[in-house]
Amino acid sequence: MMTLDQVVVFHEIVRLGSFKAAAAELNKTQPAISFAIKKLEEEMNAELFDRSGYRPVLTPHGKMFFEKSTRLIQGMEELENQTQSFKNQE
């Protein structure tokens, strides 16, 4: 089953342009980042990144997943902001 952590990892790779940069940003090891994406790709039965070049590039499946999952990430950010506003009202 897909996890929110896998989606966040995926988005950080896209945003930062590399597995290594995503690992540093998320305070995870590069193998942990690679494993999260590998598991996500296995669950989807589709490659999300073309890794043949120097930088990972989104495949057509990756582009579609990015577009759809962006709404999830935005929703989570909205929930976090709402939670913060609750804390500020106390």
C-alpha positions in Angstrom: 0.0 0.0 0.0 1.3 3.4 -0.9 2.3 5.6 2.0 2.3 9.4 2.4 6.1 9.2 3.1 6.6 7.6 -0.4 4.7 10.4 -2.0 6.6 13.1 -0.1 9.9 11.4 -1.1 8.7 11.4 -4.7 7.8 15.1 -4.6 11.1 16.0 -3.0 13.1 14.2 -5.8 11.1 16.0 -8.4 11.4 19.4 -6.6 15.2 19.1 -6.0 16.2 17.1 -9.1 18.0 14.2 -7.4 17.7 11.4 -5.0 20.8 12.7 -3.2 19.3 16.1 -2.6 16.0 14.7 -1.5 17.9 12.5 1.0 19.6 15.5 2.4 16.4 17.6 2.6 14.5 14.8 4.3 17.3 13.8 6.6 17.3 10.2 5.2 20.0 8.1 3.6 20.1 7.9 -0.1 19.4 4.1 0.0 16.3 4.8 2.1 15.1 7.3 -0.6 15.8 4.8 -3.4 14.0 2.0 -1.5 10.9 4.2 -1.0 10.7 4.9 -4.7 11.4 1.3 -5.6 8.6 0.1 -3.4 6.2 2.8 -4.8 7.1 1.8 -8.4 6.6 -1.9 -7.5 3.2 -1.1 -6.1 2.2 0.9 -9.1 3.8 -1.6 -11.5 5.3 1.4 -13.4 8.6 3.3 -13.5 8.2 6.9 -12.3 11.7 8.0 -13.1 14.0 7.4 -16.1 17.4 6.9 -14.4 19.4 6.5 -17.5 20.9 10.0 -17.4 22.8 12.0 -14.9 19.5 13.3 -13.3 16.3 11.4 -12.8 13.6 12.4 -15.3 9.9 11.8 -14.9 8.5 9.1 -17.2 5.0 9.6 -18.6 3.6 7.6 -15.6 5.7 9.8 -13.3 4.3 13.0 -14.8 0.8 11.7 -14.4 1.5 10.6 -10.8 3.1 13.9 -10.0 0.1 15.9 -11.3 -2.4 13.7 -9.3 -0.3 13.5 -6.1 0.3 17.3 -6.0 -3.3 17.7 -4.8 -2.5 15.3 -1.9 0.6 17.2 -0.9 -1.3 20.5 -1.1 -4.1 19.1 1.0 -1.6 17.9 3.6 0.0 21.4 3.7 -3.5 22.9 4.2 -4.2 20.5 7.1 -0.8 21.4 8.7 -1.6 25.1 8.4 -5.1 24.6 9.9 -3.5 22.7 12.7 -1.1 25.5 13.3 -3.9 28.0 13.4 -5.7 25.9 16.1 -2.5 25.9 18.2 -2.2 29.7 17.8 -5.8 30.2 19.1 -5.1 28.5 22.3 
